[in-house]
């Protein structure tokens, strides 16, 4: 998609070094009825734009964070229906977002290298009924003043203190003659500020906008003159709408209150709104002043929260006339699959994973809506299959891939969060189990969505990153990391064992992923020589060919076997002197999952894994990496019944206790979880889809897929549907009737594997028995 010409408008902001919630306004006359109108609009920070009082779109928290030194996204909207002949008003309301963060925090967003005042850029192109074509843009002639949000922070919340009707300024007829002019950034000639702001590349917004998806009416948990605690019934990401009821007369006294938001309650029944990573005494708090005569309602516009509970504390006035509505808001993703089963727990598990994912979809996949709001790459790496199976992720992942490349350093290294404020290259890094997301994403985009052009665009960056990792090999030929199988039972963070096993294997998998993406791009483009970069098969800009990538992967895998495989015991464990004390199930899981175990050792390694699980009473001891591969590995080795018992275990560490306790999302940690809406422990949903229902994408996409339900899993009936670019696939398995019903779309074929049966079925509906 071509860049947007930055000369179409000028960047504008308000006076002051660090303006807070500036309102930007332009009134203009149309002498003829508008026929069509297109608005291009963006902001550094967050923005909400209005025409004649109406929001120009449903998008919230736009335009989505990027590194503005590299690019800024622009929202494009057809606004023809919002204009009329006569006076019109284009209005923009700005917030800090992560661009101008003022809250001291662990990740240093408040010290981001791009940090500067919030700004806006917009162009409105109009075609009128009299044939006139004209354009209006940000620049001279706009007026500004501070808005009613006297403080906003993605972490701390917002303070609302209006002095007049907060909507009046957006409407025609409003008197803005006492508003000062905006400050204008003039290209090439400096600005009204002492230091000129950067000129970022402007590109159309790629990912889906954040939109309101539901509204919830809370129940009362407790009530006293000092506080009211409300329960939304489930953890959501979003905010609350606070409204004075109709019973409150316009002449009544103002109501001022504090609203604390949290996912949990403390032992004393108050809302837990603590966060040790936010270095202020305020977290997820809205401080609201409602004026019955002119400002009867407030909803945050420049922040969101993760919460189930809201605690209201009056400062001035009586809370009796206050109505509170919970607002669920997340990316407007299209759901592409559905699950039904005779076992309600599977349906509940699937729904919890979808809810956990959606609560973390705000322009990029984040790790928690309450604690961090950071785009942790390792969380997504283990959950990538769950994401693309549940939702159409191509737009968000396409955007996020560019964010990662924008943050790549000259040595090829990547940060563990993306976008990032120059944090995460040394902090909690290196961590290849996180940063290997880039080549994995590239392969997923090519295999799932057929976007082979991304290989030429982003393959060299992925190769530079992998070269950086290979340069870190130690004397054993292994690659170290500091995180590993994060949050194992009993561990507050990094895995306790030697993390070179997981680090090296994730780099090896990433090398194979990039090789596979290159192979598919070659096939799709039809280029000769087995290499998409040149017809002669030579590499370009250091981009190695697939065989070279696979050779590096093989070398890493052999190094893992040499250092970690105890052939006598048939297990992978830390080398001496750590010995057997540094073994966990993940140590055996990853070599089995990635297929590196020597053939003669596979049975013994799998048996050791099974024995350890059974010795723990059918429990795992895995962190976020292990839980992704545990159940698929068990099914692959004839242990589907054990996999079911592990998933179904009623006690910790496990999932069922979480859901039976009334949670509708997954916890972050096995003990004393920080967050109650974290998706990376919910990745066993992939086993449900791929082994209980048995639908697996083929190695090269959906043209040929596999249907192989694990008949050892004691679940009677399950039905799974999956939308692909070739059409909808439906798999219905009935283990009681020993049957599979299958719908294959045109352009696809299915390879069906059942006990005593292996067949290929073309497009159509089929019934098979075993």
LINKA-V639206 format. One record per helix or strand. SS is the DSSP state (H for helix, E for strand). FROM is the first residue (numbers start at 1). LEN is the number of residues. Records with the same first field share a line. If there is no record, write none. Layout:
SS->FROM-LEN ; FROM-LEN
This chain:
E->4-1 ; 11-3 ; 22-9 ; 34-11 ; 46-6 ; 54-2 ; 60-1 ; 62-1 ; 71-8 ; 86-10 ; 105-1 ; 119-10 ; 133-5 ; 143-4 ; 149-5 ; 157-5 ; 180-2 ; 183-3 ; 191-1 ; 201-4 ; 210-8 ; 219-5 ; 228-17 ; 255-8 ; 265-1 ; 271-1 ; 278-1 ; 285-7 ; 295-1 ; 297-3 ; 305-12 ; 322-10 ; 335-1 ; 337-5 ; 361-1 ; 365-1 ; 376-1 ; 391-1 ; 417-1 ; 565-2 ; 571-2 ; 695-4 ; 701-7 ; 717-8 ; 727-8 ; 739-6 ; 749-6 ; 757-5 ; 764-6
H->6-3 ; 80-3 ; 109-3 ; 168-3 ; 319-3 ; 344-15 ; 377-14 ; 394-13 ; 432-4 ; 437-13 ; 453-18 ; 500-26 ; 528-3 ; 546-19 ; 579-4 ; 585-9 ; 599-17 ; 624-13 ; 640-8 ; 656-5 ; 679-3 ; 685-8
